[in-house]
Amino acid sequence: MPPKILVISGPTASGKTALAVALAKRRNGEVVSADSMQIYQGMDIGTAKPTREEMEGVPHHMLDVADPREDFSAARYVEMAAACVDGILARGKLPIVAGGTGLYIDSLLAGRTFAAFDADSPLRGELEARYAREGGEALLAELAQADPESAARLHPHDAKRIIRALEVFLTTGQTITWHNARTRAVPPRYDALTLNLAFRAREDMWERIDRRVDQMLERGLAEEVRQLLASGVPERCTAMQAIGYKELAAALQGDGTVEQAAQVVKLRSRQYAKRQLTWFRRNPGAKWIFWEKVPDFAGACHASTEYMEEFGL
């Protein structure tokens, strides 16, 4: 039987870190972050990375594990995070995976493997050049000859996934559809109790998101972005596409003001929260904890403890 672990997920600004810390203190746990941007060093304010004070002495893993210049992948996350979870289990403690990146969470729980690739390979460069020269329709038509299922799911503008699908086929001789089907057939690596956090009223979530953005700016988000750019982090790298960083970088480069960028950050954060909720609703076995206007962590801890006891944690 796969080992049992706890997962706390939900949209941005929903209180995942605070609940994870509270439960870790009660149940001898350690937290494994599942946030695709908190992995980067030097990106603290805009990713809402927990501070030492917020951690309250609870060990946290998968924070600051990558340079922001790197093209970090879900495959690398699964490899590193699984090692963290297994280490926590070996120490007789409870792994608590907490974060809002659904792909990372699902891939970790499933033990999903990914077709190997090299972001700097000549093939990747050739396919990117062909996409720029010939367009998405041409490459999608080529993909359809080898992998019609993938091609049917993709839009000609989805350069990243079209190139990836072609790369997998040309490198391995197998389609990415075949690889994904084989991965889904493997038993899950972990048996997880998933707690999803959300606000009962959408307006309360919007208000909390807006307040968090304001707090980030007060704490120095603009200066954090300025320092990243000054250190040589490219404006177009994956890390700098994160919400908050992309908009502030543009403002600091002269495209609008910081105040205008803040309004865009709030809008895009709300949109992202909606997408996160859509993703997490796909899990029929998740237990939902709904906040009213203000999160009730004492009540959430009580409900979570009951869910955990029923689950065998």
C-alpha positions in Angstrom: 0.0 0.0 0.0 1.3 3.5 -0.8 2.2 5.6 2.3 -0.4 8.1 3.5 0.4 11.8 3.4 -1.6 15.0 3.7 -2.1 17.6 1.0 -3.3 21.1 1.5 -4.2 22.9 -1.7 -6.3 25.9 -2.8 -6.1 29.2 -4.7 -3.6 31.9 -4.0 -4.0 33.7 -0.7 -6.3 31.1 0.8 -4.2 30.3 3.9 -2.5 27.1 2.9 0.8 27.9 4.6 -0.8 28.9 7.9 -3.0 25.7 8.1 0.0 23.5 7.1 2.1 25.0 9.8 -0.7 24.6 12.4 -1.3 21.0 11.5 2.4 20.2 11.3 2.9 21.4 14.9 -0.1 19.3 16.1 0.8 16.1 14.2 4.7 16.1 14.1 4.8 17.1 10.5 7.1 18.8 8.0 5.9 20.9 5.0 6.8 20.3 1.4 6.0 23.3 -0.8 4.1 22.7 -4.0 4.5 26.1 -5.5 6.1 26.5 -8.9 7.6 29.9 -8.1 8.6 29.5 -4.4 11.3 27.1 -5.7 13.3 30.1 -7.0 16.0 31.8 -4.9 15.6 35.6 -4.4 11.9 35.5 -5.2 10.4 35.8 -1.8 7.9 38.7 -1.6 6.1 38.2 -4.8 5.7 34.4 -4.3 4.5 34.8 -0.7 7.3 32.5 0.4 6.8 31.8 4.1 9.2 33.7 6.4 11.0 32.1 9.3 8.5 33.6 11.6 5.6 32.2 9.7 7.2 28.7 9.6 7.2 28.7 13.5 10.0 26.2 13.6 8.4 23.7 11.3 10.8 22.4 8.6 9.9 23.4 5.1 11.2 21.8 1.9 11.3 22.7 -1.8 11.9 26.4 -1.1 14.9 28.2 -2.8 16.0 25.1 -4.6 16.6 26.7 -8.0 18.2 29.7 -9.6 15.7 32.0 -11.3 17.7 31.7 -14.5 16.9 28.0 -14.7 14.1 26.4 -16.7 12.7 24.3 -13.8 10.4 21.5 -14.8 7.6 19.4 -13.3 9.7 16.3 -13.7 12.5 17.9 -11.6 10.0 18.9 -9.0 8.6 15.4 -8.7 12.1 13.9 -8.4 13.2 16.4 -5.6 9.9 16.6 -3.8 9.5 12.8 -3.7 12.9 12.5 -2.0 11.8 15.1 0.6 8.5 13.2 1.3 10.3 9.9 1.5 12.8 11.4 3.9 10.1 12.7 6.1 8.3 9.4 6.2 11.6 7.6 7.0 12.0 10.0 10.0 8.5 8.9 11.3 7.0 12.2 10.6 3.9 13.4 8.6 4.6 14.9 5.1 2.3 17.8 4.5 2.4 18.9 0.8 1.1 22.4 0.6 0.7 24.7 -2.4 -1.3 25.9 -5.3 0.4 24.3 -8.3 -2.0 21.6 -9.2 0.3 19.9 -11.8 3.1 19.6 -9.3 0.8 18.1 -6.7 -0.9 15.6 -9.0 2.4 14.5 -10.6 4.0 14.0 -7.2 1.1 11.9 -5.9 0.9 9.8 -9.0 4.7 9.2 -9.1 4.5 10.5 -12.6 7.5 10.2 -14.8 8.2 12.5 -17.7 9.9 11.7 -21.0 13.5 12.9 -20.8 14.5 16.1 -22.6 17.3 18.6 -22.7 16.1 22.3 -22.8 19.3 23.2 -24.5 19.4 20.4 -27.1 19.9 21.2 -30.8 16.6 19.5 -31.5 14.7 21.9 -29.2 16.4 24.8 -30.9 15.6 23.5 -34.4 11.9 23.0 -33.5 11.6 26.5 -32.0 13.2 28.0 -35.1 10.8 26.0 -37.3 7.8 27.2 -35.3 8.9 30.8 -35.7 9.6 30.3 -39.4 6.7 28.0 -40.5 4.1 28.7 -37.8 2.0 26.5 -35.5 -0.3 25.1 -38.2 2.6 23.5 -40.0 4.1 21.9 -37.0 0.7 20.8 -35.7 0.0 19.1 -39.0 3.3 17.3 -38.7 2.5 16.2 -35.1 -0.9 14.9 -36.3 0.8 12.4 -38.5 2.6 10.8 -35.5 0.3 11.6 -32.6 -3.2 12.6 -33.7 -4.6 12.5 -30.2 -2.1 15.2 -29.0 -2.6 17.2 -32.1 -6.3 17.3 -31.6 -6.0 18.7 -28.1 -3.5 21.5 -29.0 -4.1 24.9 -30.5 -1.7 26.2 -33.2 -0.6 29.0 -30.8 0.4 26.5 -28.1 4.1 26.5 -29.2 5.5 25.0 -26.0 3.3 21.9 -26.0 3.5 21.4 -29.8 7.3 21.6 -29.7 7.4 19.3 -26.6 5.2 16.6 -28.3 7.3 16.6 -31.4 10.5 16.5 -29.4 9.3 13.5 -27.4 8.4 11.6 -30.6 11.5 12.5 -32.5 13.8 11.6 -29.5 12.1 8.5 -28.2 10.2 7.1 -31.1 7.1 7.0 -28.8 4.3 9.6 -28.7 3.7 11.7 -25.7 0.1 10.3 -25.6 1.6 6.8 -25.3 4.0 7.9 -22.6 1.2 9.7 -20.6 -1.1 6.6 -20.8 1.7 4.3 -19.6 2.3 6.7 -16.6 -1.4 6.7 -15.7 -1.4 3.0 -15.5 1.2 3.0 -12.7 -0.3 2.8 -9.2 -0.1 6.1 -7.3 3.1 6.7 -5.3 1.2 8.2 -2.3 -2.2 7.8 -0.8 -3.2 11.4 0.0 -5.9 13.1 2.0 -6.4 16.3 0.2 -7.8 19.4 2.0 -8.9 22.1 -0.4 -9.2 25.6 1.0 -11.6 28.2 -0.6 -13.7 31.2 0.3 -17.4 30.7 0.3 -18.0 34.1 -1.3 -15.9 35.0 -4.3 -15.8 38.7 -3.3 -14.0 37.8 -0.1 -11.4 36.0 -2.0 -10.9 38.9 -4.3 -10.6 41.3 -1.3 -7.9 39.0 0.3 -6.0 38.8 -3.0 -6.0 42.6 -3.4 -4.9 43.1 0.1 -2.0 40.6 -0.4 -0.8 42.5 -3.5 -0.9 45.8 -1.6 1.1 44.1 1.2 3.7 42.8 -1.2 4.3 46.3 -2.6 4.6 47.7 0.9 7.2 45.0 1.7 9.3 45.9 -1.3 8.2 43.8 -4.3 9.3 46.5 -6.8 12.8 46.5 -5.3 12.9 42.7 -5.3 12.1 42.7 -9.0 14.7 45.5 -9.6 17.4 43.5 -7.9 16.6 40.3 -9.9 16.9 42.3 -13.2 20.1 44.0 -12.0 21.6 40.6 -11.1 21.2 39.5 -14.7 18.0 37.4 -14.5 16.5 37.7 -18.0 13.1 39.4 -18.2 11.8 36.6 -20.5 12.9 33.6 -18.4 10.3 31.3 -16.9 10.7 32.7 -13.3 10.1 36.3 -14.4 6.8 35.3 -16.1 5.3 34.8 -12.6 2.4 37.0 -11.7 3.7 40.1 -10.0 7.2 39.8 -11.5 6.3 40.2 -15.1 4.1 43.2 -14.6 6.6 45.0 -12.2 9.5 44.3 -14.5 7.6 45.9 -17.4 6.8 48.9 -15.2 10.4 49.3 -14.1 11.6 49.1 -17.7 9.4 52.1 -18.5 6.1 50.5 -19.6 3.7 52.2 -17.3 3.9 52.9 -13.6 4.2 50.6 -10.5 0.6 51.7 -9.5 -0.8 50.6 -12.9 1.2 47.4 -12.7 -0.3 46.6 -9.3 -3.8 46.8 -10.7 -2.9 44.4 -13.4 -1.3 42.0 -10.8 -4.5 42.0 -8.8 -6.6 41.2 -11.9 -4.3 38.4 -13.1 -4.1 37.0 -9.5 -7.9 36.8 -9.5 -7.9 35.1 -12.9 -5.3 32.6 -11.7 -7.3 31.9 -8.6 -10.3 30.9 -10.7 -8.1 28.6 -12.8 -6.7 27.0 -9.6 -10.2 26.3 -8.3 -11.2 24.7 -11.6 -8.2 22.4 -11.3 -8.8 21.4 -7.7 -12.5 20.7 -8.2 -11.5 17.8 -10.5 -10.5 15.8 -7.4 -13.8 14.1 -6.2 -12.2 12.8 -3.0 -10.9 16.1 -1.7 -12.3 17.5 1.5 -13.3 21.2 1.2 -12.9 23.8 4.0 -14.7 27.0 3.1 -13.8 30.2 4.8 -16.3 32.9 5.5 -15.0 36.5 5.3 -12.1 35.8 7.6 -10.4 32.4 7.8 -11.1 30.4 11.0 -7.9 28.4 11.5 -8.9 27.0 14.8 -12.1 25.6 13.2 -10.1 24.4 10.2 -7.6 22.6 12.5 -10.5 20.8 14.3 -12.2 19.8 11.0 -8.8 18.7 9.5 -8.0 16.6 12.5 -11.3 14.7 12.2 -10.7 14.1 8.4 -7.2 12.9 9.2 -8.3 10.5 11.9 -11.0 9.1 9.5 -8.3 8.7 6.8 -5.9 7.0 9.1 -3.3 9.7 9.6 
